[in-house]
Amino acid sequence: MSTLKADTIQNTSGGAVTLTKQHAAKAWVNGTATASINNSFNCSSGTDHGTGDYSITLTNAFSAVTYAMSAMARTTTAGFIVTRNPDRDEATVLAIEIDTDASTQSDSAFEINAHGDLA
């Protein structure tokens, strides 16, 4: 078996290689109940807008708000619902709300993954 090891891969013009037929996450974050970032990729900061209302600012924006996003609350309490927040959603921001039911928001640690084309 062969092993390929490289620090940098460039195209013939010396620029970044365009990856095709791959759909790796373009941004992900592991955040706390106060929107602090434990670990992330392509995320620069988090904002706690109030109980269960969070946004994460991206380092590199998506080309449009049509990216796909999935998120989950990290809690020992069953039944938390995580939804994308369209009021704060932007090409530069991942926004979620965490609810215990249809009308009650709750603070919780969270994880978000986002896929799409970067600008």
C-alpha positions as MATLAB code, in Angstrom:
seq = 'MSTLKADTIQNTSGGAVTLTKQHAAKAWVNGTATASINNSFNCSSGTDHGTGDYSITLTNAFSAVTYAMSAMARTTTAGFIVTRNPDRDEATVLAIEIDTDASTQSDSAFEINAHGDLA';
ca = [
       0.000    0.000    0.000;
       1.253    3.504   -0.843;
       1.095    6.493    1.453;
       0.914   10.086    0.210;
       2.152   12.730    2.644;
       2.170   16.443    1.815;
       2.062   19.761    3.639;
       0.627   21.685    0.673;
      -1.108   20.628   -2.521;
      -1.388   23.248   -5.282;
      -2.878   23.317   -8.749;
      -0.625   23.878  -11.784;
      -0.998   27.675  -11.374;
       0.247   27.520   -7.779;
      -3.192   28.156   -6.245;
      -5.429   26.109   -4.027;
      -6.667   22.795   -5.370;
     -10.386   22.698   -6.142;
     -11.957   19.663   -4.522;
     -14.747   18.077   -6.527;
     -17.273   15.406   -5.649;
     -16.668   16.039   -1.964;
     -19.117   17.441    0.529;
     -17.119   18.025    3.692;
     -18.516   20.406    6.288;
     -17.564   23.991    5.438;
     -18.160   25.059    9.037;
     -18.749   23.324   12.358;
     -18.803   24.410   15.964;
     -18.990   22.887   19.424;
     -20.448   25.656   21.605;
     -21.419   26.190   25.228;
     -24.710   27.367   26.743;
     -23.234   30.903   26.736;
     -22.166   30.711   23.036;
     -18.473   30.347   23.858;
     -16.689   28.181   21.316;
     -15.013   25.015   22.611;
     -13.768   23.958   19.181;
     -14.656   24.883   15.616;
     -13.779   25.121   11.949;
     -14.444   28.342    9.981;
     -16.110   29.993   13.013;
     -14.735   33.133   14.653;
     -17.102   33.980   17.522;
     -20.404   33.172   19.175;
     -23.178   35.409   20.483;
     -25.779   34.560   23.139;
     -28.859   36.656   22.240;
     -30.890   35.423   25.213;
     -32.297   32.150   26.485;
     -31.742   29.449   23.863;
     -30.947   31.953   21.067;
     -27.443   31.661   19.583;
     -25.511   32.805   16.541;
     -22.039   31.923   15.323;
     -20.088   34.271   13.061;
     -18.208   32.566   10.237;
     -14.620   33.330    9.282;
     -15.399   32.682    5.588;
     -18.958   33.319    4.392;
     -21.160   31.009    2.387;
     -22.075   32.191   -1.114;
     -25.743   32.445   -0.038;
     -28.057   31.627    2.864;
     -29.023   28.422    1.022;
     -26.397   26.333    2.842;
     -27.557   23.198    4.642;
     -27.221   23.165    8.411;
     -27.838   20.594   11.110;
     -27.591   21.185   14.837;
     -28.156   19.436   18.131;
     -28.404   20.376   21.786;
     -25.899   18.643   24.035;
     -27.951   17.942   27.156;
     -29.020   15.142   29.457;
     -32.623   16.346   29.164;
     -34.586   14.515   26.480;
     -36.835   16.291   24.018;
     -34.917   19.473   23.248;
     -35.727   20.860   19.786;
     -33.081   22.766   17.807;
     -34.206   24.913   14.880;
     -32.500   27.253   12.462;
     -33.303   30.884   13.291;
     -34.301   32.648   10.030;
     -34.350   36.065   11.751;
     -30.572   35.951   12.339;
     -29.574   33.615    9.492;
     -27.080   35.115    7.019;
     -24.362   33.908    4.660;
     -21.914   34.953    7.392;
     -23.846   33.655   10.419;
     -25.140   30.286   11.643;
     -28.158   30.893   13.895;
     -30.139   28.453   16.055;
     -32.811   28.385   18.740;
     -33.103   25.650   21.351;
     -36.547   24.853   22.778;
     -37.820   22.420   25.404;
     -41.240   22.528   23.705;
     -43.045   24.677   21.136;
     -43.039   27.789   23.330;
     -40.176   27.581   25.854;
     -36.576   28.306   24.906;
     -33.734   26.813   26.943;
     -30.002   27.360   27.245;
     -27.893   24.362   26.268;
     -24.510   23.479   24.860;
     -24.814   22.788   21.138;
     -23.139   21.524   17.993;
     -23.694   22.837   14.459;
     -22.513   21.494   11.083;
     -22.968   23.450    7.847;
     -22.492   22.387    4.225;
     -22.622   24.487    1.056;
     -20.551   26.648   -1.267;
     -18.301   29.266    0.262;
     -18.190   32.748   -1.275;
];
